[in-house]
Amino acid sequence: MDGWTGRILHIDIEQRSTRVEHPDLEVLHTHIGGKGLAGHYLDEHITRAWDDARLPLVFMNGPLVATPSPTSGRLCVMSRSPLTGTVGDGSVGGSLGTQLKRAGFDGLVITGRSEEPCGVEIRDDQINFVDASDFAGIAADAVCERLKEHGAVAAVGPAAEHGVLFANLMVDGSYCAGRNGLGLVFANRGLKYLTVRGTGRVGVHDRDALKQAREDIFRLIAASPVLFGEQGLIHFGTGAIYDLMHSRRMMPTANFRRTYFEHAPALNASAFQRRYEPKRAGCRGCHILCKKVGKDGTHLPEFETMSHFSALLENENLESIARANALCNHLGMDTITAGATLACYAELHNERLSPEHILGLLEDIAYGRGEGQALGQGSYRYAAAHGRPELSMSVKKQELAAYDPRGAYGMALAYATATRGGCHLRAYPISHEILRKPVATDRFSFAGKARMSKIAEDANAVVDSLTACKFVFFASSLEEYAKAYTAVTGIDTSAHDLLRLGERIYYRERIMNARNGFTAEDDDLPERFFTEPGSSGNAIDVPPIKRTEFLQARANYYRVRGLDPHGMPTHDRATALGLAWLDAKAQAL
């Protein structure tokens, strides 16, 4: 078998036992790996509560991992989200995916719960359960530093240990399986850390064909202005997008009450470069190296973190933005939800938070101190407890990222319908609405956005199942990666074939959410976006979104996605995709 190892490691933390499963090649190919294969193992358990020890916490890499395929060193982590109750997954970089594959495993499925803090150490076929009591209360990045000689390290910090619903699982100190509270699921199982070191090699069916596919991808990357241009990710990381959001008047400001922050030019990626003089860093097997690490060792924030700890909180202090990012990583919690929850807090209490207050509240959240305990439940639960749920800028209780939907209607639709809540990465319409890739679209129109969103969701499901990086698709496409997939696995597969598999993977997520009661009522945006305008100016008008147009676009999306008018899966579509779902019509037969 090439590409895959054909081995899934199952670990029962409570019993301190392991077993190795050998799935059929058909199972591997149908689900690809990563997100798709993780969904396969989570599916039958998805109605369990997030803190049920029988609910799997799944780690899956893809068939291109640990091969020469470009940007293919990532890993998917999946379970049910404590924050949203939906499918919860995160694509994480670093070295964990590569080390797990080299240890001989396509994935890891964890069940059970340890009564005492536990560490799991994997070295090829040797799996050890270690008393981690000495690591209790230690910051996530500090755990990773102490254990780095063991290979890749995944760890949680105080936020997960104190029940923060948006606690992250941190990998190698600065990479995050974020957004969904997967760190809390990890800690709830009694786990403090996981280390993996592998020494094996992964088979490649046709190395010459892979070399050609690799060269094609490299050529396209080198020609991409978004990736390798003067203002591209290679130079500024994701912070390169900051000025674009400012100039397009779609930068969420003051808890999304405005879309323009006058101090943004002094807080952009260039300002961070001047202040910290960063060098390039990145994931295993990637030459884009979009991460930036300052001369003093400071890991510079990603775009969403830059935006939410500046504009969203009306914070003008550059150093405090970097400190907030470092503190969230140190304590192990999601920066987007943390920033958005503080913005909700600020509006609710009619305060403008000082840099010191921001940093203090972040620590209070992570340690469950005072008001921080309630804030650690996320903005929706916090605002609802104060009788003001409308102040939470979230979808399905997950806070929105740093793109105001009034300035990008495809993003409005994508936020509302995303299977893990207010997520910008499921469809990422910013690609065509702002970056003009693969084609430019009118950002203030819903025309064509339903079909584009569906296709992008399917394509991104493939990317997350290959466990490649989405950034490379600013340059290349599934055409090039289908050739790489074919070369590695030996299974003749076209881009169309992959897209069809992606549709199946994404539709399964809609089915899993439907089993937990999610309907069209949950596929909606906060009312603010339909009643309040953004910040118009410089010949850019940012009106409220017309609800009738949004609802029509959502209905169009349901139609092209193969859902019923209530946003529910249908038996016919599920059957056509080889999935199990009985809708009301099928049950009546």
NUNU-988120 format. One record per residue (C-alpha): x, y, z. Coordinates in steps of 0.25 Angstrom, whole numbers, plus 5000, padded with zeros to 4 digits. Layout:
BEGIN
    px    py    pz
     X     Y     Z
...
***
This chain:
BEGIN
    px    py    pz
  5000  5000  5000
  5006  5014  4996
  5002  5027  5002
  4994  5021  5014
  5001  5012  5024
  4988  5004  5025
  4988  5005  5040
  4979  5013  5050
  4983  5013  5065
  4972  5012  5075
  4975  5016  5089
  4966  5014  5101
  4972  5024  5112
  4964  5018  5123
  4968  5003  5121
  4982  5008  5117
  4981  4999  5105
  4983  5000  5090
  4980  4992  5077
  4983  4994  5062
  4972  4994  5052
  4975  4991  5037
  4964  4998  5029
  4961  4993  5015
  4967  5001  5003
  4953  5005  4999
  4951  5011  5012
  4963  5019  5011
  4961  5024  4997
  4946  5027  4999
  4950  5036  5011
  4964  5040  5006
  4969  5043  5020
  4970  5055  5029
  4956  5061  5031
  4949  5050  5022
  4954  5038  5030
  4952  5046  5043
  4938  5047  5040
  4937  5032  5037
  4941  5029  5051
  4933  5040  5058
  4920  5038  5050
  4913  5027  5058
  4917  5034  5072
  4913  5048  5068
  4900  5049  5077
  4909  5046  5089
  4911  5058  5098
  4925  5064  5096
  4929  5060  5110
  4925  5045  5108
  4937  5037  5109
  4932  5028  5098
  4932  5040  5088
  4945  5038  5080
  4955  5049  5079
  4961  5046  5065
  4975  5050  5059
  4976  5047  5044
  4987  5051  5034
  4986  5049  5019
  4992  5041  5008
  5001  5051  5004
  5007  5054  5018
  5022  5050  5019
  5024  5049  5004
  5030  5060  4995
  5017  5066  4992
  5017  5081  4995
  5010  5087  5007
  5005  5073  5012
  5009  5073  5026
  4997  5076  5033
  4987  5068  5042
  4972  5068  5045
  4967  5067  5059
  4952  5064  5061
  4942  5062  5071
  4929  5068  5075
  4930  5083  5079
  4928  5087  5094
  4926  5101  5089
  4915  5099  5078
  4910  5084  5079
  4914  5083  5064
  4924  5074  5057
  4937  5080  5063
  4950  5079  5055
  4963  5087  5053
  4974  5086  5043
  4987  5088  5050
  5001  5089  5045
  5015  5087  5051
  5021  5073  5051
  5010  5064  5058
  5004  5059  5044
  5018  5055  5039
  5022  5049  5051
  5010  5041  5053
  5010  5036  5038
  5025  5032  5040
  5022  5024  5053
  5013  5016  5044
  4999  5021  5046
  4989  5028  5037
  4982  5032  5049
  4979  5031  5064
  4965  5029  5071
  4965  5032  5086
  4954  5028  5095
  4952  5026  5110
  4956  5035  5122
  4968  5035  5131
  4965  5039  5146
  4979  5045  5147
  4987  5054  5137
  4992  5045  5126
  5002  5047  5115
  5003  5037  5103
  5017  5035  5097
  5017  5028  5083
  5030  5024  5077
  5028  5016  5065
  5020  5003  5070
  5024  5006  5084
  5012  5013  5092
  5014  5017  5106
  5005  5023  5116
  5012  5033  5126
  5007  5040  5139
  5007  5054  5135
  5003  5060  5149
  5016  5068  5149
  5011  5075  5136
  4998  5079  5142
  4995  5094  5142
  5007  5097  5133
  5005  5105  5120
  5004  5098  5107
  5016  5104  5100
  5024  5101  5112
  5020  5086  5112
  5024  5086  5097
  5037  5092  5100
  5040  5082  5111
  5037  5070  5103
  5042  5074  5089
  5053  5063  5089
  5041  5053  5089
  5038  5058  5075
  5024  5065  5071
  5017  5070  5084
  5002  5073  5085
  4998  5079  5099
  4988  5087  5106
  4989  5098  5116
  4982  5104  5127
  4970  5108  5119
  4966  5094  5116
  4969  5090  5130
  4959  5100  5135
  4948  5097  5125
  4949  5108  5115
  4940  5104  5104
  4949  5110  5093
  4962  5103  5098
  4972  5099  5088
  4980  5087  5086
  4994  5093  5083
  5005  5086  5075
  5020  5089  5075
  5017  5101  5084
  5011  5110  5074
  5002  5103  5064
  4987  5101  5068
  4976  5092  5066
  4967  5103  5069
  4953  5109  5069
  4944  5097  5074
  4949  5095  5088
  4957  5082  5084
  4967  5085  5095
  4956  5084  5105
  4952  5070  5099
  4966  5066  5100
  4967  5070  5115
  4954  5064  5118
  4960  5051  5115
  4970  5053  5126
  4981  5056  5115
  4991  5067  5117
  5000  5063  5105
  5003  5054  5093
  5017  5052  5087
  5020  5045  5074
  5033  5041  5068
  5034  5032  5055
  5045  5027  5048
  5038  5020  5036
  5037  5024  5022
  5024  5025  5014
  5022  5018  5000
  5021  5026  4987
  5015  5018  4975
  5022  5026  4964
  5033  5036  4969
  5035  5041  4955
  5020  5045  4953
  5021  5051  4967
  5033  5059  4964
  5026  5065  4952
  5013  5069  4960
  5022  5075  4970
  5029  5083  4960
  5016  5088  4954
  5011  5092  4968
  5024  5099  4971
  5024  5107  4958
  5010  5112  4960
  5013  5116  4975
  5025  5124  4970
  5016  5131  4960
  5005  5135  4970
  5005  5149  4975
  4997  5145  4987
  5007  5135  4992
  5021  5140  4986
  5017  5155  4982
  5024  5167  4988
  5012  5168  4998
  5010  5153  4999
  5009  5143  5010
  5024  5139  5008
  5028  5153  5013
  5016  5157  5022
  5009  5144  5026
  4994  5144  5027
  4996  5159  5032
  4997  5163  5018
  4982  5163  5017
  4980  5173  5028
  4982  5185  5019
  4972  5179  5009
  4961  5178  5019
  4964  5192  5024
  4963  5198  5010
  4951  5190  5006
  4944  5195  5019
  4941  5181  5024
  4949  5181  5036
  4941  5177  5048
  4942  5189  5058
  4936  5191  5072
  4929  5177  5072
  4924  5178  5058
  4917  5192  5060
  4927  5198  5050
  4935  5193  5038
  4946  5203  5038
  4957  5205  5048
  4965  5218  5046
  4977  5213  5054
  4979  5201  5045
  4990  5206  5036
  4999  5207  5049
  4996  5193  5053
  4998  5186  5040
  5008  5175  5036
  5018  5185  5032
  5017  5191  5045
  5019  5178  5052
  5031  5175  5043
  5038  5188  5047
  5036  5186  5061
  5040  5171  5062
  5049  5169  5050
  5043  5154  5048
  5049  5143  5041
  5041  5132  5033
  5036  5119  5039
  5026  5109  5036
  5020  5095  5035
  5028  5082  5032
  5029  5080  5017
  5025  5095  5013
  5034  5105  5006
  5024  5116  5007
  5027  5118  5022
  5016  5128  5025
  5019  5128  5040
  5027  5140  5045
  5036  5139  5058
  5042  5152  5063
  5057  5154  5066
  5053  5153  5081
  5046  5140  5079
  5032  5146  5078
  5022  5138  5069
  5015  5149  5061
  5000  5148  5061
  4992  5143  5049
  4983  5152  5042
  4970  5149  5050
  4977  5151  5063
  4983  5164  5058
  4969  5169  5054
  4961  5164  5066
  4971  5169  5077
  4972  5183  5070
  4960  5188  5062
  4950  5179  5069
  4954  5183  5082
  4958  5198  5078
  4972  5195  5083
  4983  5204  5077
  4994  5197  5084
  5003  5189  5075
  5011  5182  5086
  4998  5178  5093
  4993  5171  5081
  5006  5162  5080
  5005  5160  5095
  4990  5155  5094
  4994  5145  5083
  5006  5140  5091
  4997  5139  5104
  4986  5131  5097
  4996  5121  5091
  5003  5120  5105
  4990  5118  5112
  4984  5109  5101
  4972  5116  5095
  4966  5121  5082
  4970  5136  5079
  4958  5138  5070
  4947  5134  5080
  4955  5141  5091
  4956  5154  5084
  4941  5153  5080
  4937  5150  5094
  4944  5161  5100
  4938  5171  5089
  4924  5165  5093
  4928  5168  5108
  4932  5182  5104
  4919  5186  5097
  4911  5179  5108
  4917  5188  5119
  4919  5200  5110
  4934  5200  5112
  4947  5202  5104
  4957  5192  5109
  4971  5197  5112
  4982  5188  5107
  4985  5184  5122
  4970  5180  5124
  4970  5172  5111
  4982  5164  5116
  4977  5163  5130
  4963  5157  5125
  4970  5147  5116
  4977  5141  5129
  4964  5142  5136
  4958  5134  5126
  4969  5123  5125
  4969  5121  5140
  4954  5123  5142
  4955  5135  5151
  4944  5144  5154
  4937  5149  5142
  4947  5141  5134
  4939  5128  5137
  4927  5133  5130
  4935  5139  5119
  4941  5125  5117
  4928  5120  5112
  4929  5128  5099
  4921  5141  5095
  4908  5135  5093
  4906  5128  5106
  4912  5141  5113
  4903  5150  5106
  4890  5141  5107
  4893  5141  5122
  4892  5156  5123
  4879  5156  5114
  4886  5161  5102
  4889  5150  5093
  4888  5159  5081
  4902  5165  5085
  4909  5151  5082
  4914  5152  5067
  4914  5137  5065
  4907  5126  5057
  4904  5113  5064
  4911  5119  5076
  4924  5121  5069
  4929  5135  5068
  4932  5141  5054
  4945  5143  5048
  4951  5156  5044
  4943  5158  5031
  4930  5166  5032
  4920  5160  5024
  4913  5173  5020
  4925  5175  5011
  4926  5161  5005
  4912  5154  5003
  4918  5141  4999
  4925  5141  5013
  4911  5144  5019
  4906  5132  5013
  4918  5123  5017
  4918  5128  5031
  4903  5124  5032
  4904  5110  5026
  4917  5106  5031
  4916  5092  5038
  4925  5096  5050
  4918  5110  5053
  4923  5124  5049
  4935  5119  5041
  4943  5126  5030
  4950  5114  5025
  4939  5104  5020
  4937  5112  5007
  4947  5124  5009
  4939  5133  4998
  4950  5144  5001
  4958  5136  4991
  4949  5141  4980
  4942  5153  4986
  4955  5160  4990
  4967  5153  4985
  4960  5150  4971
  4964  5135  4971
  4961  5128  4963
  4952  5138  4957
  4947  5152  4963
  4933  5153  4967
  4924  5165  4972
  4925  5165  4987
  4912  5172  4989
  4904  5162  4982
  4899  5148  4985
  4898  5145  4970
  4905  5131  4968
  4910  5131  4982
  4902  5118  4986
  4908  5109  4976
  4922  5115  4978
  4921  5113  4993
  4916  5098  4991
  4928  5096  4981
  4938  5102  4990
  4933  5095  5002
  4935  5082  4995
  4949  5086  4990
  4953  5090  5003
  4948  5077  5009
  4957  5070  5000
  4969  5079  5004
  4966  5076  5018
  4965  5061  5015
  4979  5061  5008
  4983  5070  5020
  4990  5080  5011
  4990  5095  5013
  4979  5103  5007
  4988  5114  5004
  4995  5107  4993
  4981  5107  4986
  4983  5122  4983
  4992  5117  4972
  4989  5102  4969
  4977  5094  4968
  4971  5080  4970
  4976  5077  4956
  4991  5078  4961
  4987  5071  4974
  4980  5060  4967
  4992  5057  4960
  5000  5056  4973
  4990  5047  4979
  4990  5038  4967
  5005  5038  4967
  5006  5035  4982
  4995  5025  4984
  4995  5018  4970
  4980  5020  4969
  4976  5027  4956
  4968  5039  4961
  4964  5052  4954
  4961  5066  4960
  4946  5063  4958
  4947  5050  4965
  4953  5057  4977
  4942  5067  4977
  4932  5057  4977
  4939  5051  4990
  4939  5064  4996
  4924  5066  4994
  4922  5053  5001
  4931  5057  5012
  4924  5070  5014
  4910  5065  5013
  4913  5055  5024
  4916  5067  5033
  4902  5072  5030
  4896  5059  5034
  4904  5058  5047
  4899  5072  5050
  4885  5069  5046
  4885  5057  5056
  4888  5067  5067
  4876  5075  5063
  4883  5086  5055
  4873  5092  5044
  4872  5105  5036
  4869  5113  5048
  4883  5111  5052
  4888  5115  5038
  4887  5130  5041
  4894  5142  5044
  4893  5152  5056
  4882  5162  5054
  4892  5173  5054
  4897  5170  5040
  4882  5172  5034
  4879  5185  5042
  4892  5193  5044
  4901  5198  5032
  4916  5197  5032
  4925  5209  5031
  4923  5215  5017
  4933  5224  5011
  4944  5226  5000
  4933  5223  4990
  4930  5210  4997
  4915  5208  5002
  4914  5197  5012
  4899  5196  5015
  4892  5185  5023
  4890  5172  5016
  4876  5171  5011
  4870  5159  5019
  4861  5155  5007
  4873  5154  4998
  4881  5146  5008
  4869  5136  5010
  4868  5134  4995
  4883  5131  4994
  4882  5121  5006
  4870  5114  4999
  4878  5114  4986
  4890  5108  4994
  4881  5097  5000
  4876  5093  4986
  4890  5092  4980
  4895  5085  4993
  4884  5075  4992
  4877  5079  5005
  4862  5081  5007
  4856  5095  5010
  4859  5093  5025
  4874  5091  5022
  4872  5076  5025
  4879  5065  5018
  4870  5057  5008
  4870  5042  5007
  4872  5043  4992
  4884  5051  4992
  4890  5043  5004
  4888  5030  4996
  4894  5036  4983
  4906  5039  4991
  4907  5026  4998
  4903  5031  5012
  4892  5027  5022
  4880  5037  5025
  4865  5035  5026
  4858  5048  5024
  4843  5049  5027
  4839  5045  5013
  4848  5032  5014
  4842  5028  5027
  4828  5029  5022
  4831  5019  5012
***
